[in-house]
Amino acid sequence: MSGVFPATSMPDRDWWRTLWPDPVAVLRLLGIKPGMTVLDLCCGDGTFTGPLAHLVDGKVFGIDLDPAMIAQAQEEVARWNSSVRGWFCADAMEAAKLLPDPVDCVLLANTFHGVPGC
């Protein structure tokens, strides 16, 4: 794909849990509240997607470039006993064209590990 950063590597779940031991608290500090509709842009393995879907009662869209990451995020959402409104395996640049509805918030977390030189 032209214009897309090649992924380096995804840190493991233990690393993310050490960095973000309470993702729901982080989401609340960011001002995300029940009832909001949120886009988890570059959702990765679902570190925030699962807690986010739980917090906003499934009013979440997840986008990632990597189908393996989407699959992991889907598992994480299921682990939280929640659901999302839609998954998109696509470039983040396509988000506005893909979303069927407006969102209240866009979450972009933990993405710079995939940018060369970071």
Order of alpha helices (4+ residues) and beta strands (2+ residues): alpha-alpha-beta-alpha-beta-alpha-beta-alpha-beta
